[in-house]
Amino acid sequence: MNKPLYQMIYNELKQQIESGKYGINELLPTEKELSSTYQVSTITTKKALDLLKEEGYIVRKPRKGSVVISNRKNEANFNKMIIGLVITNFSDFFGTEILRSILNYEADKLHVMVKITYGDIKKENEFIQELMDSGIQGLILLPTSSEYTSPKILELIAQDFPIVVIDRLMDQLPVCSVQTDSFSASKELINYLFDKNHHKIGLITSDSHVSTIDERIDGFLAAHVDANRAVSQKQIFSVIDSVVPGSSRNISEDVDLIVAFLQQNPTITALFATEYNIALLAKSAIERLAKTVPNDYSIVCFDHPTINLFDLNAFIFTHIEQDQAAIGEEAVKLLLKKINEPALIEKVNLGYRLIEGDSVTRI
């Protein structure tokens, strides 16, 4: 029995995609063009293209056409949707739970290809291209920078390729994102210190150009404005570099810088560190001054590694705990939604918890 015409067209187009005649992100001929080539109706060509879509070879984009998203190079994952994950780095206090959540979400249906840039923008661009060449159908991205967006990312956004950015707002770009509400979380931390009678609070952050840091600084300033408390630029110290992926600065140099900052601002009684490693540097600087946390200075921060229950002497900073498992899960859900709705632009802000530790005292 002869195969239906749409099945024959489907098989031929599939063979052309798998052989590389049509590469990833390239357009297939339109229904009308295929109709003319095969001398069939557009109803028949539409069936062939719909079958390619169902099999995961293409996506149908309004006003654009049929875009190739997979060439089935990875036979081991033939029946799984392939997505890419590009991240700067991950550690025991931020990133590991996000990674675990992404890898575990519908693991029987999704194959995740992971690349780590370690803050190298050139590698970020190269890795994204590698993943595209591997036939990924969507991309989850923790970008190196919010100020500089790699040309490859801009190209994919222009093509409506499914991308979800995590831990970065990137509000200047039409791209989906998932992140913690860092602005509100920062305000809550500062108000917590105000409630402990700390009137002069210093903010210590890296010189990393990411929107997350900007939001935390904005939250710090907004808390002061809302409480009608004076705040000056002298209270913000934003030159820490050793915590930035790929940095060549010695950790000890940054500790020295924090020591100098504290000596120049003797009225400061509490510090807000925008990440856990900076909190550790600040604690070391305080100890170099022969002082202690929290007796002489209080410290709050974002994120914290999980404490071993058997470590009875563990020191815990009062901190913001991000729901990292939710970040990972929501990122995958949003990406799958974006794959099915190419025009979708959605920015998800997730909640958080303030965890009280050993690093703050009332004065």
C-alpha positions as CSV (number, residue, x, y, z in Angstrom):
1,M,0.0,0.0,0.0
2,N,1.4,3.4,-1.0
3,K,2.2,5.8,1.8
4,P,0.1,9.0,2.0
5,L,1.7,12.0,0.2
6,Y,2.2,13.9,3.4
7,Q,4.2,11.0,4.8
8,M,6.5,10.9,1.8
9,I,7.1,14.6,2.0
10,Y,7.7,14.3,5.8
11,N,10.3,11.4,5.2
12,E,12.1,13.4,2.6
13,L,12.3,16.6,4.7
14,K,13.4,14.6,7.7
15,Q,16.2,13.0,5.7
16,Q,17.3,16.4,4.4
17,I,17.4,17.8,8.0
18,E,19.3,14.8,9.3
19,S,21.8,15.0,6.5
20,G,22.5,18.6,7.2
21,K,20.9,20.1,4.1
22,Y,18.8,22.2,6.5
23,G,20.9,23.2,9.6
24,I,19.8,24.1,13.1
25,N,17.9,27.4,13.1
26,E,17.5,27.4,9.3
27,L,14.0,27.8,7.7
28,L,12.3,25.0,5.8
29,P,10.4,26.0,2.6
30,T,7.0,27.3,3.3
31,E,3.8,25.3,2.9
32,K,3.1,27.1,-0.4
33,E,6.7,26.5,-1.7
34,L,6.5,22.8,-0.7
35,S,3.1,22.6,-2.4
36,S,4.6,23.9,-5.6
37,T,7.7,21.6,-5.4
38,Y,5.7,18.4,-4.8
39,Q,2.6,19.4,-6.8
40,V,0.3,18.8,-3.9
41,S,-2.2,20.9,-1.8
42,T,-1.1,23.1,1.1
43,I,-3.2,20.9,3.3
44,T,-0.9,18.0,2.5
45,T,2.3,20.0,3.1
46,K,0.9,21.3,6.4
47,K,0.4,17.7,7.6
48,A,4.0,16.9,6.7
49,L,5.3,20.0,8.6
50,D,3.0,19.3,11.6
51,L,4.5,15.7,11.8
52,L,8.0,17.2,11.8
53,K,6.9,19.5,14.6
54,E,5.4,16.6,16.6
55,E,8.7,14.6,16.2
56,G,10.7,17.5,17.5
57,Y,12.5,18.5,14.3
58,I,11.0,21.9,13.9
59,V,9.0,24.6,15.5
60,R,6.4,26.6,13.7
61,K,6.8,30.3,14.3
62,P,4.1,32.9,13.4
63,R,5.2,35.3,10.6
64,K,8.5,33.4,10.3
65,G,7.9,29.8,9.3
66,S,9.2,26.4,10.1
67,V,12.6,26.5,12.0
68,V,14.8,23.5,12.4
69,I,15.6,22.9,16.1
70,S,16.9,19.3,16.0
71,N,18.7,17.1,13.5
72,R,18.7,13.9,15.8
73,K,22.5,13.7,15.9
74,N,22.3,12.4,19.4
75,E,20.8,9.0,18.8
76,A,21.0,8.0,22.5
77,N,18.5,10.7,23.3
78,F,16.4,10.3,20.2
79,N,13.1,10.2,22.2
80,K,14.0,13.0,24.6
81,M,13.8,16.7,24.1
82,I,17.3,18.2,24.3
83,I,17.8,21.5,26.1
84,G,21.0,23.3,26.9
85,L,22.1,24.8,30.2
86,V,24.9,27.4,30.3
87,I,26.0,28.7,33.7
88,T,28.9,30.8,35.0
89,N,29.6,28.5,37.9
90,F,28.0,26.7,40.9
91,S,29.0,26.2,44.5
92,D,27.7,24.7,47.7
93,F,25.9,27.9,48.6
94,F,24.4,28.9,45.2
95,G,23.8,27.0,42.0
96,T,24.1,23.3,43.0
97,E,20.4,23.0,44.0
98,I,19.4,24.9,40.8
99,L,21.5,22.5,38.7
100,R,20.1,19.4,40.5
101,S,16.5,20.7,40.1
102,I,16.9,21.3,36.3
103,L,18.5,17.9,35.8
104,N,15.8,16.1,37.8
105,Y,12.8,17.8,36.3
106,E,11.1,15.3,34.0
107,A,14.4,13.5,33.5
108,D,12.7,10.7,31.6
109,K,11.6,13.2,28.9
110,L,14.4,15.8,28.9
111,H,18.1,15.5,28.2
112,V,20.1,18.5,29.5
113,M,23.5,19.4,28.1
114,V,25.5,21.5,30.6
115,K,28.3,24.0,29.9
116,I,30.2,26.0,32.5
117,T,31.8,29.3,31.5
118,Y,33.5,30.4,34.7
119,G,32.8,34.0,33.8
120,D,34.4,33.9,30.4
121,I,32.2,35.7,27.9
122,K,34.1,34.3,24.9
123,K,33.5,30.8,26.2
124,E,29.8,31.6,26.8
125,N,29.4,32.5,23.1
126,E,31.3,29.4,22.0
127,F,29.3,27.0,24.2
128,I,26.0,28.4,23.1
129,Q,27.1,27.8,19.5
130,E,28.2,24.2,20.3
131,L,24.8,23.5,21.9
132,M,23.0,24.9,18.9
133,D,25.0,22.7,16.6
134,S,24.1,19.7,18.9
135,G,20.4,20.3,18.1
136,I,19.1,21.7,21.4
137,Q,15.5,22.8,21.3
138,G,15.8,25.4,24.1
139,L,18.4,27.1,26.3
140,I,18.5,28.0,30.0
141,L,21.2,30.6,30.7
142,L,22.9,32.1,33.7
143,P,24.8,34.9,31.8
144,T,28.2,36.1,32.7
145,S,27.1,39.8,32.5
146,S,23.9,41.8,32.5
147,E,25.6,44.8,30.9
148,Y,27.2,42.9,28.0
149,T,25.0,40.4,26.1
150,S,26.9,38.1,23.8
151,P,26.1,38.4,20.0
152,K,24.9,34.8,19.9
153,I,22.3,35.4,22.6
154,L,21.1,38.5,20.8
155,E,20.9,36.6,17.6
156,L,18.8,33.8,19.2
157,I,16.5,36.3,20.9
158,A,15.9,38.0,17.5
159,Q,15.0,34.5,16.0
160,D,12.6,33.8,18.9
161,F,14.6,30.8,19.9
162,P,13.4,29.6,23.3
163,I,15.6,31.0,26.0
164,V,15.1,31.4,29.7
165,V,17.6,33.5,31.8
166,I,18.0,32.6,35.5
167,D,19.2,34.9,38.3
168,R,19.3,37.9,35.9
169,L,16.4,40.3,35.1
170,M,17.7,41.5,31.7
171,D,14.6,43.8,31.5
172,Q,16.0,45.6,28.5
173,L,15.6,42.5,26.4
174,P,12.5,40.6,25.3
175,V,13.5,37.3,27.0
176,C,11.9,35.1,29.6
177,S,13.6,35.1,33.1
178,V,13.3,33.5,36.5
179,Q,14.9,35.0,39.6
180,T,14.5,35.8,43.3
181,D,13.0,39.2,44.2
182,S,16.4,40.5,45.3
183,F,15.2,44.1,45.7
184,S,12.6,43.1,48.3
185,A,14.9,40.6,50.0
186,S,17.6,43.3,50.4
187,K,15.1,45.7,51.9
188,E,14.0,43.1,54.4
189,L,17.6,42.4,55.5
190,I,18.3,46.1,56.0
191,N,15.1,46.6,57.9
192,Y,16.1,43.7,60.1
193,L,19.3,45.5,61.0
194,F,17.4,48.7,61.6
195,D,15.2,46.8,64.1
196,K,18.4,45.7,65.9
197,N,19.2,49.4,66.3
198,H,22.0,49.5,63.7
199,H,21.9,53.0,62.2
200,K,25.0,53.1,60.0
201,I,25.2,50.1,57.7
202,G,27.9,49.4,55.1
203,L,27.2,47.5,51.9
204,I,30.1,45.4,50.5
205,T,29.7,43.9,47.0
206,S,31.7,42.8,44.0
207,D,32.4,44.9,40.9
208,S,30.5,42.3,38.8
209,H,28.2,43.8,36.2
210,V,25.0,41.8,36.8
211,S,21.5,43.0,37.4
212,T,21.1,40.9,40.6
213,I,23.8,43.0,42.3
214,D,22.2,46.2,41.1
215,E,18.8,45.1,42.6
216,R,20.4,44.4,46.0
217,I,22.1,47.8,46.0
218,D,18.7,49.4,45.1
219,G,17.0,47.5,47.9
220,F,19.7,48.7,50.3
221,L,19.1,52.3,49.3
222,A,15.3,52.0,49.2
223,A,15.2,50.7,52.8
224,H,17.1,53.8,54.0
225,V,14.7,56.1,52.0
226,D,11.6,54.3,53.3
227,A,12.9,54.6,56.9
228,N,13.8,58.2,56.4
229,R,17.4,57.4,57.3
230,A,20.5,59.1,55.8
231,V,22.7,57.1,53.5
232,S,25.8,58.1,51.5
233,Q,27.9,56.7,48.8
234,K,30.7,56.2,51.3
235,Q,28.7,53.4,52.8
236,I,28.8,51.4,49.6
237,F,32.0,49.5,48.9
238,S,31.9,47.8,45.5
239,V,35.5,46.9,44.5
240,I,35.6,43.3,45.7
241,D,37.0,41.2,42.8
242,S,38.3,37.8,44.2
243,V,34.7,36.4,44.3
244,V,34.1,37.0,40.6
245,P,34.5,33.9,38.4
246,G,37.8,34.0,36.5
247,S,39.3,36.7,38.8
248,S,43.1,36.8,39.4
249,R,43.0,38.9,42.5
250,N,44.3,37.4,45.7
251,I,41.7,36.9,48.4
252,S,44.0,38.6,51.0
253,E,44.0,41.7,48.9
254,D,40.3,42.0,49.2
255,V,40.4,41.4,52.9
256,D,42.9,44.3,53.2
257,L,40.6,46.6,51.2
258,I,37.7,45.8,53.6
259,V,39.9,46.5,56.6
260,A,40.7,49.9,55.1
261,F,37.0,50.5,54.4
262,L,36.1,49.8,58.0
263,Q,38.9,52.0,59.3
264,Q,37.7,54.9,57.1
265,N,34.1,54.4,58.3
266,P,34.3,54.0,62.1
267,T,30.6,54.7,62.7
268,I,29.5,51.6,60.7
269,T,28.2,48.8,63.0
270,A,26.7,46.4,60.5
271,L,27.6,45.1,57.1
272,F,25.4,43.8,54.2
273,A,27.4,41.5,52.0
274,T,25.7,40.8,48.7
275,E,26.9,37.2,48.7
276,Y,28.1,34.6,51.1
277,N,31.8,34.6,50.1
278,I,31.9,38.4,50.6
279,A,30.5,37.8,54.1
280,L,33.4,35.5,54.8
281,L,35.9,38.1,53.6
282,A,34.2,40.7,55.8
283,K,34.4,38.5,58.8
284,S,38.1,37.9,58.2
285,A,38.7,41.6,57.9
286,I,36.9,42.2,61.2
287,E,39.1,39.6,62.9
288,R,42.2,41.3,61.5
289,L,41.1,44.4,63.4
290,A,41.1,42.2,66.5
291,K,37.3,42.5,66.7
292,T,34.5,39.8,66.4
293,V,31.2,39.1,64.8
294,P,28.6,39.9,66.1
295,N,30.0,41.6,69.3
296,D,31.7,44.4,67.4
297,Y,30.1,44.2,63.9
298,S,27.0,42.5,62.6
299,I,26.9,40.9,59.1
300,V,24.0,39.8,56.9
301,C,24.3,38.3,53.4
302,F,22.6,36.5,50.5
303,D,22.8,32.7,50.4
304,H,24.6,30.2,52.7
305,P,25.9,26.6,52.4
306,T,23.9,23.9,54.0
307,I,25.2,23.3,57.5
308,N,26.3,19.8,58.5
309,L,24.1,18.8,61.5
310,F,27.2,17.2,63.2
311,D,29.1,20.5,63.0
312,L,28.1,21.8,66.4
313,N,30.5,24.8,66.1
314,A,29.3,25.9,62.7
315,F,28.9,29.7,62.3
316,I,25.8,30.7,60.5
317,F,25.3,34.2,58.9
318,T,21.9,35.7,59.1
319,H,21.0,35.5,55.4
320,I,18.5,35.4,52.6
321,E,17.7,31.9,51.5
322,Q,16.7,31.7,47.9
323,D,14.4,28.9,46.8
324,Q,17.0,27.4,44.4
325,A,15.0,24.3,43.7
326,A,12.1,26.4,42.6
327,I,14.4,28.6,40.4
328,G,15.5,25.5,38.5
329,E,12.1,23.9,38.2
330,E,10.4,27.2,37.1
331,A,13.1,27.7,34.5
332,V,12.4,24.4,32.9
333,K,8.6,24.9,33.0
334,L,8.9,28.3,31.5
335,L,11.3,27.0,28.8
336,L,8.8,24.3,27.8
337,K,6.1,26.9,27.7
338,K,8.2,29.1,25.5
339,I,8.9,26.3,23.1
340,N,5.2,25.8,22.6
341,E,4.4,29.6,22.6
342,P,7.3,31.3,20.7
343,A,5.9,34.8,21.3
344,L,5.8,34.4,25.1
345,I,7.8,36.9,27.2
346,E,7.4,36.2,30.9
347,K,9.5,37.3,33.9
348,V,9.1,35.3,37.1
349,N,10.1,36.7,40.5
350,L,10.2,34.1,43.2
351,G,10.0,34.5,47.0
352,Y,12.7,33.9,49.7
353,R,13.2,33.4,53.4
354,L,15.2,35.4,55.9
355,I,17.2,32.9,58.1
356,E,18.5,34.2,61.4
357,G,21.9,33.1,62.3
358,D,24.8,33.9,64.6
359,S,26.1,37.1,62.9
360,V,23.7,39.8,64.2
361,T,23.3,41.4,67.6
362,R,21.1,44.2,69.0
363,I,23.0,47.3,70.0
